[in-house]
Amino acid sequence: MRPEHHDGSSGGGLMVPTAWMYAEHIADQLLVTGDLMEPATPEYRAGREALALTLFLSGGTVAGALSAARVDELRLLTAYGTSWRRWVCERLDVLERPGQPDPDLAPARAAWRWLAETELPAADLDALGPPPWEPAGGDGDEECGETRVWTPAWRLGLPLGHLAIHLY
């Protein structure tokens, strides 16, 4: 990583996003341990970014193993029905400090931007269709009887991350 220009207040050292890198590492380990998805897929990336954001924004970047209390906190933060999206936006805004560069904030914002702006095909869990034992009419958008829709990556990554936490 190349040194960045400094105004002298940080000692002239490299600005390395260590807290973000640690959050990504832990998120990656949770997903690999859960063996839920191939690591090369966009769905895996969505899960990793959602978990990393949750870990980073909740102050979970302290080195060491995840405690039972920490795992419970992560389960609550990623649970279905929570206002995770709003929580992420609020936490990112709180961390923004004019004039005080935070090397971890830039990759966290980039992860959120990717999660919010990228759409991935997923099963439409909100669609009410015929029972699975009845044949569904096919219009090319269905795969194995389920309706597919384009959804923001965070909507796919968050439940994937939640499941990985449960499997930990």
VEXDREN-2710 file (C-alpha; in Angstrom, 1 decimal):
% VEXDREN-2710
k/r/px/py/pz
1/MET/0.0/0.0/0.0
2/ARG/1.4/3.4/-1.0
3/PRO/1.8/6.1/1.7
4/GLU/-0.8/8.8/1.6
5/HIS/-0.3/12.5/1.9
6/HIS/-0.5/13.6/5.5
7/ASP/-0.6/17.0/7.2
8/GLY/1.8/15.8/9.8
9/SER/-0.8/15.0/12.5
10/SER/-0.5/11.2/12.2
11/GLY/3.2/10.8/12.4
12/GLY/3.6/10.3/8.7
13/GLY/2.9/6.5/8.9
14/LEU/0.9/4.4/6.5
15/MET/-2.8/4.6/6.9
16/VAL/-3.8/0.9/6.8
17/PRO/-7.4/-0.1/7.4
18/THR/-6.5/-2.8/10.0
19/ALA/-9.9/-2.8/11.7
20/TRP/-11.7/-3.2/8.4
21/MET/-9.3/-5.9/7.3
22/TYR/-9.8/-7.8/10.5
23/ALA/-13.6/-7.6/10.2
24/GLU/-13.4/-8.9/6.6
25/HIS/-11.1/-11.8/7.8
26/ILE/-13.5/-12.8/10.6
27/ALA/-16.5/-12.6/8.2
28/ASP/-14.6/-14.7/5.6
29/GLN/-13.8/-17.3/8.3
30/LEU/-17.5/-17.5/9.4
31/LEU/-18.6/-18.1/5.9
32/VAL/-15.9/-20.6/5.1
33/THR/-16.7/-22.5/8.3
34/GLY/-20.4/-22.5/7.4
35/ASP/-19.6/-23.9/4.0
36/LEU/-22.8/-22.3/2.6
37/MET/-21.5/-21.0/-0.7
38/GLU/-18.6/-21.1/-3.1
39/PRO/-16.2/-18.3/-2.3
40/ALA/-16.0/-17.1/-5.9
41/THR/-19.7/-16.2/-6.1
42/PRO/-21.3/-12.8/-5.8
43/GLU/-23.6/-14.2/-3.1
44/TYR/-20.6/-15.2/-1.0
45/ARG/-19.2/-11.7/-1.4
46/ALA/-22.5/-10.2/-0.4
47/GLY/-22.5/-12.3/2.8
48/ARG/-18.9/-11.4/3.5
49/GLU/-19.4/-7.7/3.1
50/ALA/-22.6/-7.7/5.1
51/LEU/-20.9/-9.6/8.0
52/ALA/-17.8/-7.4/7.8
53/LEU/-19.9/-4.3/8.0
54/THR/-21.8/-5.7/10.9
55/LEU/-18.6/-6.6/12.8
56/PHE/-16.9/-3.3/12.0
57/LEU/-19.8/-1.0/12.8
58/SER/-20.6/-2.8/16.0
59/GLY/-17.1/-2.4/17.3
60/GLY/-16.3/-6.0/16.8
61/THR/-12.7/-5.6/15.6
62/VAL/-10.9/-6.6/18.7
63/ALA/-8.5/-9.5/18.1
64/GLY/-9.4/-12.8/19.5
65/ALA/-12.1/-15.5/19.2
66/LEU/-15.7/-14.6/19.1
67/SER/-17.3/-14.9/22.5
68/ALA/-20.8/-16.4/23.0
69/ALA/-22.1/-12.9/23.9
70/ARG/-20.5/-11.5/20.8
71/VAL/-22.1/-14.2/18.6
72/ASP/-25.5/-13.5/20.2
73/GLU/-25.1/-9.8/19.4
74/LEU/-24.2/-10.6/15.8
75/ARG/-27.3/-12.8/15.6
76/LEU/-29.5/-10.0/16.8
77/LEU/-28.0/-7.4/14.5
78/THR/-28.4/-9.6/11.4
79/ALA/-31.8/-11.1/12.3
80/TYR/-34.7/-10.9/9.7
81/GLY/-36.9/-8.0/10.4
82/THR/-34.3/-5.8/11.9
83/SER/-33.6/-2.3/10.4
84/TRP/-30.0/-3.4/9.5
85/ARG/-29.9/-1.1/6.5
86/ARG/-30.8/2.0/8.5
87/TRP/-28.4/1.0/11.3
88/VAL/-25.5/0.7/8.8
89/CYS/-26.2/4.1/7.3
90/GLU/-26.5/5.7/10.7
91/ARG/-23.3/4.1/12.0
92/LEU/-21.3/5.1/8.9
93/ASP/-22.5/8.7/9.3
94/VAL/-21.5/8.7/13.0
95/LEU/-18.0/7.5/12.1
96/GLU/-17.5/10.3/9.5
97/ARG/-15.4/13.0/11.1
98/PRO/-14.4/16.0/9.0
99/GLY/-10.7/16.6/9.0
100/GLN/-9.9/13.3/10.7
101/PRO/-9.1/10.7/8.1
102/ASP/-10.2/7.2/9.1
103/PRO/-8.5/4.5/6.9
104/ASP/-11.2/2.0/7.9
105/LEU/-14.1/4.1/6.8
106/ALA/-13.3/4.2/3.1
107/PRO/-13.4/0.4/2.6
108/ALA/-16.5/0.2/4.8
109/ARG/-18.3/2.8/2.7
110/ALA/-17.1/1.0/-0.5
111/ALA/-18.6/-2.2/0.8
112/TRP/-21.9/-0.6/1.7
113/ARG/-22.0/1.1/-1.7
114/TRP/-21.5/-2.3/-3.4
115/LEU/-24.1/-4.0/-1.2
116/ALA/-26.7/-1.2/-1.9
117/GLU/-26.1/-0.6/-5.6
118/THR/-25.5/-4.2/-6.8
119/GLU/-28.5/-6.3/-7.6
120/LEU/-28.3/-10.1/-7.6
121/PRO/-30.9/-12.7/-8.7
122/ALA/-32.6/-14.4/-5.8
123/ALA/-35.7/-16.4/-4.9
124/ASP/-38.7/-14.1/-4.3
125/LEU/-39.5/-15.0/-0.7
126/ASP/-42.4/-12.5/-0.7
127/ALA/-44.2/-14.1/-3.6
128/LEU/-47.2/-16.2/-2.7
129/GLY/-47.4/-19.0/-5.2
130/PRO/-48.9/-22.4/-5.5
131/PRO/-47.8/-25.1/-3.0
132/PRO/-44.5/-26.7/-4.0
133/TRP/-46.2/-30.0/-4.9
134/GLU/-48.3/-28.3/-7.6
135/PRO/-46.7/-27.5/-11.0
136/ALA/-46.0/-23.8/-11.6
137/GLY/-46.4/-22.1/-14.9
138/GLY/-43.1/-21.3/-16.4
139/ASP/-42.3/-18.0/-18.1
140/GLY/-38.5/-18.4/-18.2
141/ASP/-38.0/-16.6/-14.9
142/GLU/-38.6/-19.6/-12.7
143/GLU/-36.0/-22.2/-11.7
144/CYS/-37.2/-25.3/-9.9
145/GLY/-40.6/-23.8/-9.3
146/GLU/-39.4/-20.6/-7.5
147/THR/-39.8/-17.1/-8.8
148/ARG/-36.5/-15.2/-9.3
149/VAL/-36.3/-11.4/-8.7
150/TRP/-33.4/-8.9/-8.7
151/THR/-32.6/-7.8/-5.2
152/PRO/-30.0/-5.6/-3.6
153/ALA/-26.9/-7.6/-2.6
154/TRP/-27.4/-6.7/1.1
155/ARG/-30.8/-8.4/1.1
156/LEU/-29.1/-11.6/0.0
157/GLY/-25.9/-11.2/2.0
158/LEU/-27.5/-10.4/5.4
159/PRO/-29.4/-13.7/5.7
160/LEU/-26.4/-15.6/4.5
161/GLY/-24.3/-14.0/7.1
162/HIS/-26.9/-14.6/9.8
163/LEU/-27.0/-18.3/8.9
164/ALA/-23.2/-18.5/9.0
165/ILE/-23.3/-17.0/12.5
166/HIS/-25.8/-19.7/13.6
167/LEU/-23.5/-22.4/12.2
168/TYR/-20.4/-21.0/14.0
END
